């Protein structure tokens, strides 16, 4: 391990990976809910879901749920790739993009951005 290597960049990368994995899991769950709900309605396995108000709710919910799940999946994948890039000190732009994708996670996202931004010099030292 190099003496000039600090832990901020590694911490930012790990935070990016953790929040990215959580986003991928959350997005995956949302997508599974959409698919399973649509399948149950099409197969008419649950006939009590055919009430008029339930049909309208289920007709709208999967649309925003699938959009939200897709966005979470995309942000999570970019965050994981960026976190790996930060730990390996390969590409600062990708590491920062991954950290920015963690921003909706709240304080962990903010910390990831700060740590990666403060570790920019470590990318330049490795080149």
Buried (B, 14 or more C-beta within 10 A) or exposed (E): EEEEBBEBBBBBBBBBBBBBBBBBEBBBEBBEBBEEBEEEBEEEEEEEBEEEEEEEEBEEEBEEBBEBBBBBBBBBBBBBBBBBBBBEBEBBEBBBBBBBBBBEBEEBBBBBBBBBBBBBEBBEEEE
